[in-house]
Amino acid sequence: LNAIHPAIAFRPASASIVEQLRREGYVILRDAIDPALIRAIDAESRPIFERTQWSKGSFYGERTKRFLALLNHIPAVQELVLHPLVLDIANQMLGECDSIQLNSTQAIEVHPGARQQPPHRDQIIWHEGANDFDFVLSVSWPFVRYDAEVGATRVWPRSHHYDGGAYGEPVDIEMEPGDVMLFSGRVMHGQGCNSSDRIRRGIILSYSLGWLKPFENMMLTYPPERAREFPPELAELVGYRMQRPNLGSVEGKCPSALLHDDVLPLGLEDTFTPELARRVEEFHASLSHQEA
Ligand SMILES: O=C(O)CCC(=O)C(=O)O
């Protein structure tokens, strides 16, 4: 067991999980976390849902309730955000950046009578059209049993390959509390209709390429006085980190300086990946040959 996250039984990401995610566009991990942690988070979510307004609009669905900023509303959600296996997979899937970031934390209740959500790809918010890499990886943690009657997420397997639009039949992602589904930002999916008399409740977290504008404005949601209370890895995920090379500084310094007492210096300093640093050094070495 991991010392910081005792509820998590750590298993290293096997190549076959990532392989399935890449091939099918989604993967379900059974028993990924202790259901007791999920029950505790669920219990904290209920009074918050009670004071949350119904969603407006036919995409979110008027028989659903949703709220964001989960690390403020339910601090134990950080155990899910920092789940080592999920983070490992997210880092492998979101390879087109120096470091990934937390993109959104959303709690969702789907009430009886909710209509099916329009099928969509999550990364359409940045770019519509075919892409050959993922911008975002979404992670669905159910708090109750998800089955077809209660409106389990419907996924169109392999639709992330954008191969013509005839995607075949969707699958209803049936899960129990403790299970988790990871799905590509490119895969077609949507919440199913709730034809039962039960409320479907759970959360969807997502991670994205570190250089994208995130769905939630993380730095305003978790300003320095709040992020100071986070473990360093969580503070980095919500934006207190430079994206190499040279992206996202405050006064030319890594924003993590705002979490310490450091006085921010005026002036800039290179923040490079090792590869870029090597190329810059090579350039200067070639100049000194010419200058010699
Ligand atoms: O809750 C679900 O099953 C999917 C929700 C979703 O895809 C969304 O709201 O963008």
The ligand as a Tripos MOL2 file, in Angstrom:
@<TRIPOS>MOLECULE
LIG
   10     9     1     0     0
SMALL
NO_CHARGES

@<TRIPOS>ATOM
      1 O1        -21.9210   10.9490  -17.1190 O.co2     1 LIG1
      2 C1        -21.6640   10.3200  -18.1410 C.2       1 LIG1
      3 O2        -21.9350    9.1290  -18.2880 O.co2     1 LIG1
      4 C2        -20.9870   11.0220  -19.2850 C.3       1 LIG1
      5 C3        -20.9850   12.5070  -19.0820 C.3       1 LIG1
      6 C4        -20.3280   13.2330  -20.1930 C.2       1 LIG1
      7 O3        -19.8190   12.6700  -21.1140 O.2       1 LIG1
      8 C5        -20.3020   14.7010  -20.1750 C.2       1 LIG1
      9 O4        -21.0430   15.3140  -19.4010 O.co2     1 LIG1
     10 O5        -19.5330   15.2800  -20.9820 O.co2     1 LIG1
@<TRIPOS>BOND
     1     1     2 2
     2     2     3 1
     3     2     4 1
     4     4     5 1
     5     5     6 1
     6     6     7 2
     7     6     8 1
     8     8     9 2
     9     8    10 1
@<TRIPOS>SUBSTRUCTURE
     1 LIG1         1 GROUP 0 **** ****
